[in-house]
Amino acid sequence: MNDTTTTDATTDTTSKPDLPDRLCVNPLSKHYNAEVFKHDIGIRLNGKERFDVEEYCISEGWVKVAAAKALDRRGQPLLMTVKGTVEAFYR
């Protein structure tokens, strides 16, 4: 067997793209990046990990989270902006 091909395939799957300064989970947004979402990412706001983040911007220091069960007229969740120190990372 050729072990080098399995090693090369393993290194290809572990290469991850750099996390952008701004990212959104909505595919209709211009800040959506499908390559990043192939991997599991995490967001920390003021040192506490958040699991409900819809969009973030590291340079401006904010995240957007869904406001309860409220929807806008297009059926998208209403988002609240929470400010603080934002860190994005791969899990």
RAGIFEN-V49425 format. One record per pair of residues at least 4 apart in sequence whose ideal C-beta (glycine too) atoms are under 7 Angstrom apart, sorted by the first residue. I is the first residue (numbers start at 0). GAP is how many residues later the second one is. If there is no record, write none. Layout:
I,GAP / I,GAP
//
This chain:
2,4 / 3,4 / 4,4 / 5,4 / 6,4 / 7,4 / 8,4 / 9,4 / 10,4 / 15,23 / 15,74 / 16,18 / 16,19 / 18,17 / 18,22 / 18,69 / 19,13 / 19,16 / 20,36 / 20,37 / 20,38 / 21,9 / 21,34 / 21,35 / 22,8 / 22,10 / 22,13 / 22,32 / 22,33 / 23,5 / 23,7 / 23,8 / 23,30 / 23,31 / 24,29 / 24,30 / 25,6 / 26,5 / 30,24 / 32,4 / 35,5 / 38,51 / 39,50 / 39,51 / 40,47 / 40,48 / 40,49 / 40,50 / 41,7 / 41,47 / 41,49 / 42,7 / 42,10 / 42,13 / 42,20 / 42,43 / 42,45 / 43,4 / 43,5 / 43,43 / 44,5 / 44,18 / 44,37 / 44,39 / 44,41 / 45,38 / 45,39 / 49,13 / 51,13 / 51,14 / 52,10 / 52,12 / 53,10 / 53,11 / 53,12 / 53,25 / 54,8 / 54,9 / 55,7 / 55,30 / 55,32 / 56,5 / 57,28 / 57,30 / 60,22 / 60,23 / 60,24 / 60,25 / 61,19 / 61,20 / 61,21 / 61,24 / 62,19 / 62,23 / 63,15 / 63,16 / 63,17 / 64,14 / 64,15 / 64,17 / 65,11 / 65,13 / 66,11 / 66,12 / 66,13 / 69,8 / 70,4 / 70,5 / 70,6 / 70,7 / 71,4 / 71,6
//
